[in-house]
Amino acid sequence: MMYDLIIKGGNVVFIEGVKKADIGITDGKIAAIAEVLEADSLQTIDAEGQYVMPGMIDTHVHICEPGRTVWEGFETGTKALAAGGTTSYVDMPLNALPATINRNSLLLKKETAIGKNYIDYAFYGGLIPSNLDKLTELSEEGVVAFKCFMSSCGSDIPEDFTNVDDYTLYMGMKKLAELGHMLSIHAENAIVTDRMAEEMIKNGKLTAADYVASRPIIAEVDAVKRALYFAEKTGCKLHFVHISSAEAVEVIEQAKQEGQDVTLESCPHYFTITTEEFEKIGPVAKCSPPLRDKEEQEKLWQKLIEGKLDMLTSDHSPCPPEMKKSASNNMFEVWGGVTGCQNNVDLMFDEAVLKRNVSVADFVRMISYNPSKRFHLSAKGEIAISKDADIILLDPNQSYVVKKEDLYYRHQHSPYIGRKINCRVTKTLVRGNVVFDVNQGIVGDPIGKLVTYKQKLECAAF
């Protein structure tokens, strides 16, 4: 049989474990898997000594086009994602202008994205106080999930994103339950964090440590509990984004055990940068929820090792460098968001698999399989016959140091610059097409396709 491509001799990561195998690819799909494929192909990739894994599905990415393309656009953002081993992503409804909060803004987003993405993509719809009557039309246009903020966010700019109040959260959950959609939540108590920030600033406490202290774990846990209660009463499916504390993980785990349809994610920066390191690195490491101290970070690692984290995502939230500066050295004034999606896979593989003995199969569940199931990306997420050939090669014996000049972001700043990573993504394939090669860089033109979800109540609970 003739294949378009055969990936030969790699350590292939399946859901059940790792086996050495060849993979045959035809028309962008995985067509054959065997210990040895005795067949012809137009192209062969030698994967000897490398892991062959499904590409990461990053379900938490902020591409700021249209409206704030100067922060990050589809082209630069997806180059970075591809170089980091991500083959699909879900774009958040902010920080573009207009925010993705109604049919017209989503259609504009779709149109703007055409021909610019190097990897496949899907879109979130937003839930804000003014768009409860727009949720149905966003669903009709194929968003894969909805997103809201319980913490304060947004600006005075028309059509920017804003946080929900309790009425909007409750009524929004009722409507999304009817539509069969999931709501992803940034969970922090806005009253607590806003008032604590005011007090810090009033008293001249403006350092990184002061910023962290203004967003305590209690604010995250309280918001998680409130959202879970609303979801229990409405029947809404929930997903908690960028969880930063072990206590919040346990609250969510308890809700799962009691039968609620809920999942959670966390991000590399919560596992690799502490509050103390934040003070040394500076504003490029500011995010919300904030980074935690070493003791809390170790507790979060334990929850990951115990299998209580469903997904790893980047929360790639880029901005121009001037937004990461403050003339008065006021950490509260600088933009809160980490530019980091190019180092999702290698950084966490190094830290989780190589250093802490998390199984490669469990790692792949967090970066690929679980996101594909939860976000209805049914053609993706695993190495299996008929699935999209979204595949990455990772060399566990190749180390490198993250350098500014190697980053594909529109603005080349990252808290990981200067960090040594003890493995490396060497190839990224999207539907059988090589889009990144460690020696060649980005390969070819943008080939990313939009993935939509339009079938009400199609999928069972996670």
SULHUQUI-V209241 format. One record per backbone hydrogen bond with DSSP energy under -1.0 kcal/mol. CO is the residue of the C=O (numbers start at 0). NH is the residue of the N-H. Records with the same first field share a line. If there is no record, write none. Layout:
CO=NH  NH
This chain:
0=39
2=41
4=24
5=44
6=22
7=46
9=11  20
10=51
11=18
16=13
18=11
21=33
22=6
23=30  31
24=3  4
25=28
27=388
28=25
29=385
31=23
33=21
36=38
39=2
42=5
44=7
46=49
49=10
50=393
51=12
52=391
55=86  87
57=89
59=314  315
60=91
63=67
65=96
67=70  71
71=63
72=76
73=77
74=78
75=79
76=80
77=81
78=82
79=83
80=85
81=84
84=55
86=119
87=57
88=121
89=60
90=123
92=99
98=100
99=125
101=105
102=106
103=107
104=108
105=109
106=110
107=111
108=112
112=115
116=447
119=88
120=450
121=90
122=143
124=146
127=130
130=133
133=137
134=138
135=139
136=140
137=142
138=141
141=452
144=124
145=183
146=126
147=185
148=163
156=159
158=98
164=168
165=169
166=170
167=171
168=172
169=173
170=174
171=175
172=176
173=177
174=178
175=180
181=145
182=238
183=147
184=240
185=149
188=192
189=193
190=194
191=195
192=196
193=197
194=198
195=199
196=200
197=201
198=202
199=204
200=203
203=205
205=330
206=210
207=211
208=212
209=213
211=214
215=218
216=220
217=221
218=188  222
219=223
220=224
221=225
222=226
223=227
224=228
225=229
226=230
227=231
228=232
229=233
230=234
236=182
237=262
238=184
239=264
244=248
245=249
246=250
247=251
248=252
249=253
250=254
251=255
252=256
253=257
254=259
255=258
259=261
260=237
262=239
263=310
264=242
265=312
266=269
267=270  271
268=272
273=277
274=278
276=280
277=281
281=284
282=285
285=336
291=274
292=296
293=297
294=298
295=299
296=300
297=301
298=302
299=303
300=304
301=305
302=307
303=306
310=265
315=61
319=322
320=323
321=324
322=334
325=328
329=332
337=316
339=342
340=343
343=347
344=348
345=349
346=350
347=351
348=352  353
349=354
351=357
358=362
359=363
360=364
361=365
362=366
363=367  368
364=369
365=311
366=56
367=371
368=372
369=373
370=374
371=376
375=377
376=379
378=387
381=383
383=386
386=29
387=389
388=431
389=54
390=428
391=52
392=425  426
393=50
394=397  423
399=420
401=417
402=405
403=406
410=412
413=416
415=418
418=401
420=399
423=394
425=437
426=392
427=434  435
428=390
429=432
432=429
434=442
435=427
436=440
440=436
448=120
454=457
